[in-house]
């Protein structure tokens, strides 16, 4: 869903750009746009050249800025950059500042923020940049637009973010600083962010940017924490510190840091297209930012953390450290990826991400493994010790193989398979383990992911379609019969069709239990469908109308026949015959 309606109220791009107008005014735009027979103009947002040309044309059309965007550098998203500038305007208005000087940390090759601020608001801007090539291209863009009197660019040759400026000139003062930090800590995170596995609200735009613009040591969380540390040292040189945040869980951690230090702050959301970013502003001055510029809350469903108090167990350590170790062991056993993003004395926060569903049917697997252990223990108690050992050693490999195959079949159920086909992430969330009033508390918050919900819906839909199809096939009414829910049987009797959804669901559940057994998997492996006879186990037809007692008898008969294919199968002929009699009686 597009988020244009949640843009800043003064953002001109709340109304989408007029592509027809751009098509007529700019020759470059006409080369990357297509006009259909109705006169509608569209572009391919997956094409990096199309994005570059669109941004350049919009800057010229809406702001009279002539900007060259290098092919190997980040293409700035104009609605997002304008959202940030407009929020800064709100902050400056709230503290009654008219003559404004701002600092852009890491201005980039386009120097987009200084150009917009200077052209739109006549602000004085200073931009810093570490990359020599980006600094040169930014200088060219400033000179091309004759804004040298408002914009100054400086190279940062140190590891600091703002300290280097005041080492050169301690008398410099700024009303605000702004920053769009690199989001990622390594190249793998960059690749994962554009992975096909992340199909929930993926950006439609093409991916642009150079490594120095996208990657920083420790990612944006460490970058912003360093900015907060330096801000305490230079709190009298910059009135309001601001930064953009790309990952929501990083924003929550930074807010915890600010609250822990008692620093006054406020937040906002930058909404545009299908992408949301966040902004944080903080100050050490006597400004109540939260009330002056309150957070803009977009009306959306908020995720409420799931809280669980861990009970204390005697003779076991009861603290955050050991609980986190247990959680890590559990995540490792389930192949769930995790990363510790905050580690304090009484609090640890983990960001976890599951690629596939590895936790369903764990109970069923434990039952099968327990059954294997019981089977092996019984065999060891045979009367003939030597014969028993021989048979056990001969059968144990096959039995273990059968059990393992069954377990794997059970674990790799339809949900997991269909999830891989759909390609959506299972779940991503935040787990906070903290010590509150001498008790260990787990707080887990959902961030994104299907968690199997869409798959279950798809499965239910497929089951409904199958049910409808089967009912269509089953419903063959007797000629000249008034009832459509019946069919003629071989004996001449009319067989009614079961249509009650609750009954069909209950029957399907009983059938699933039978099919998820070791005996059933051995049976379908040993007896191909084309060679099965009348005496072989046959899955009961859930669509035929039976009494409850008659149906349960059929299930019991079917399950007993399947037991013959269990590793520890024993003869149960008498039980089968008794069930047959009961079934025949109920069928009459």
Secondary structure as the mmCIF struct_conf table of DSSP 4:
data_model
#
loop_
_struct_conf.conf_type_id
_struct_conf.id
_struct_conf.beg_label_comp_id
_struct_conf.beg_label_asym_id
_struct_conf.beg_label_seq_id
_struct_conf.end_label_comp_id
_struct_conf.end_label_asym_id
_struct_conf.end_label_seq_id
HELX_RH_3T_P HELX_RH_3T_P1 UNK A 4 UNK A 6
BEND BEND1 UNK A 7 UNK A 7
TURN_TY1_P TURN_TY1_P1 UNK A 9 UNK A 10
HELX_RH_3T_P HELX_RH_3T_P2 UNK A 12 UNK A 14
BEND BEND2 UNK A 15 UNK A 15
HELX_LH_PP_P HELX_LH_PP_P1 UNK A 16 UNK A 17
HELX_RH_AL_P HELX_RH_AL_P1 UNK A 19 UNK A 25
HELX_RH_AL_P HELX_RH_AL_P2 UNK A 27 UNK A 32
STRN STRN1 UNK A 33 UNK A 35
TURN_TY1_P TURN_TY1_P2 UNK A 37 UNK A 38
BEND BEND3 UNK A 39 UNK A 39
STRN STRN2 UNK A 41 UNK A 43
TURN_TY1_P TURN_TY1_P3 UNK A 45 UNK A 46
HELX_RH_AL_P HELX_RH_AL_P3 UNK A 48 UNK A 63
TURN_TY1_P TURN_TY1_P4 UNK A 71 UNK A 72
BEND BEND4 UNK A 73 UNK A 73
HELX_RH_AL_P HELX_RH_AL_P4 UNK A 78 UNK A 94
TURN_TY1_P TURN_TY1_P5 UNK A 95 UNK A 96
BEND BEND5 UNK A 99 UNK A 99
STRN STRN3 UNK A 101 UNK A 105
BEND BEND6 UNK A 106 UNK A 106
TURN_TY1_P TURN_TY1_P6 UNK A 108 UNK A 111
HELX_RH_AL_P HELX_RH_AL_P5 UNK A 112 UNK A 121
STRN STRN4 UNK A 124 UNK A 129
BEND BEND7 UNK A 130 UNK A 130
HELX_RH_AL_P HELX_RH_AL_P6 UNK A 132 UNK A 144
TURN_TY1_P TURN_TY1_P7 UNK A 145 UNK A 146
TURN_TY1_P TURN_TY1_P8 UNK A 148 UNK A 150
STRN STRN5 UNK A 151 UNK A 155
BEND BEND8 UNK A 158 UNK A 159
BEND BEND9 UNK A 161 UNK A 162
HELX_RH_AL_P HELX_RH_AL_P7 UNK A 163 UNK A 168
TURN_TY1_P TURN_TY1_P9 UNK A 170 UNK A 171
STRN STRN6 UNK A 174 UNK A 179
STRN STRN7 UNK A 180 UNK A 180
STRN STRN8 UNK A 184 UNK A 184
BEND BEND10 UNK A 185 UNK A 186
HELX_RH_AL_P HELX_RH_AL_P8 UNK A 187 UNK A 193
TURN_TY1_P TURN_TY1_P10 UNK A 194 UNK A 194
TURN_TY1_P TURN_TY1_P11 UNK A 196 UNK A 197
BEND BEND11 UNK A 200 UNK A 201
BEND BEND12 UNK A 204 UNK A 205
HELX_LH_PP_P HELX_LH_PP_P2 UNK A 206 UNK A 207
HELX_RH_AL_P HELX_RH_AL_P9 UNK A 211 UNK A 214
STRN STRN9 UNK A 215 UNK A 215
TURN_TY1_P TURN_TY1_P12 UNK A 217 UNK A 218
HELX_RH_AL_P HELX_RH_AL_P10 UNK A 219 UNK A 233
TURN_TY1_P TURN_TY1_P13 UNK A 234 UNK A 237
STRN STRN10 UNK A 238 UNK A 245
BEND BEND13 UNK A 246 UNK A 246
HELX_RH_AL_P HELX_RH_AL_P11 UNK A 248 UNK A 261
TURN_TY1_P TURN_TY1_P14 UNK A 262 UNK A 262
STRN STRN11 UNK A 264 UNK A 272
TURN_TY1_P TURN_TY1_P15 UNK A 273 UNK A 274
STRN STRN12 UNK A 275 UNK A 283
BEND BEND14 UNK A 284 UNK A 286
HELX_RH_AL_P HELX_RH_AL_P12 UNK A 289 UNK A 292
BEND BEND15 UNK A 293 UNK A 293
HELX_LH_PP_P HELX_LH_PP_P3 UNK A 301 UNK A 305
STRN STRN13 UNK A 306 UNK A 309
HELX_LH_PP_P HELX_LH_PP_P4 UNK A 310 UNK A 312
TURN_TY1_P TURN_TY1_P16 UNK A 314 UNK A 315
BEND BEND16 UNK A 316 UNK A 316
BEND BEND17 UNK A 319 UNK A 319
HELX_RH_AL_P HELX_RH_AL_P13 UNK A 320 UNK A 333
TURN_TY1_P TURN_TY1_P17 UNK A 334 UNK A 335
STRN STRN14 UNK A 337 UNK A 344
TURN_TY1_P TURN_TY1_P18 UNK A 345 UNK A 346
STRN STRN15 UNK A 347 UNK A 354
BEND BEND18 UNK A 355 UNK A 356
BEND BEND19 UNK A 359 UNK A 359
TURN_TY1_P TURN_TY1_P19 UNK A 360 UNK A 361
HELX_RH_AL_P HELX_RH_AL_P14 UNK A 362 UNK A 379
TURN_TY1_P TURN_TY1_P20 UNK A 380 UNK A 381
BEND BEND20 UNK A 383 UNK A 384
HELX_RH_AL_P HELX_RH_AL_P15 UNK A 385 UNK A 411
BEND BEND21 UNK A 412 UNK A 412
HELX_RH_AL_P HELX_RH_AL_P16 UNK A 414 UNK A 422
TURN_TY1_P TURN_TY1_P21 UNK A 423 UNK A 423
STRN STRN16 UNK A 427 UNK A 436
TURN_TY1_P TURN_TY1_P22 UNK A 437 UNK A 438
STRN STRN17 UNK A 439 UNK A 448
TURN_TY1_P TURN_TY1_P23 UNK A 451 UNK A 452
HELX_RH_AL_P HELX_RH_AL_P17 UNK A 453 UNK A 474
HELX_LH_PP_P HELX_LH_PP_P5 UNK A 477 UNK A 478
TURN_TY1_P TURN_TY1_P24 UNK A 479 UNK A 480
BEND BEND22 UNK A 482 UNK A 482
BEND BEND23 UNK A 484 UNK A 485
STRN STRN18 UNK A 486 UNK A 488
TURN_TY1_P TURN_TY1_P25 UNK A 490 UNK A 491
BEND BEND24 UNK A 492 UNK A 492
HELX_LH_PP_P HELX_LH_PP_P6 UNK A 493 UNK A 493
STRN STRN19 UNK A 494 UNK A 496
STRN STRN20 UNK A 497 UNK A 497
HELX_LH_PP_P HELX_LH_PP_P7 UNK A 498 UNK A 498
HELX_RH_AL_P HELX_RH_AL_P18 UNK A 501 UNK A 515
TURN_TY1_P TURN_TY1_P26 UNK A 516 UNK A 516
BEND BEND25 UNK A 517 UNK A 517
HELX_RH_AL_P HELX_RH_AL_P19 UNK A 518 UNK A 526
BEND BEND26 UNK A 527 UNK A 527
HELX_RH_3T_P HELX_RH_3T_P3 UNK A 529 UNK A 531
TURN_TY1_P TURN_TY1_P27 UNK A 534 UNK A 535
BEND BEND27 UNK A 536 UNK A 536
TURN_TY1_P TURN_TY1_P28 UNK A 542 UNK A 543
STRN STRN21 UNK A 544 UNK A 544
HELX_RH_AL_P HELX_RH_AL_P20 UNK A 548 UNK A 563
TURN_TY1_P TURN_TY1_P29 UNK A 564 UNK A 565
BEND BEND28 UNK A 566 UNK A 566
TURN_TY1_P TURN_TY1_P30 UNK A 567 UNK A 568
HELX_RH_AL_P HELX_RH_AL_P21 UNK A 573 UNK A 587
#
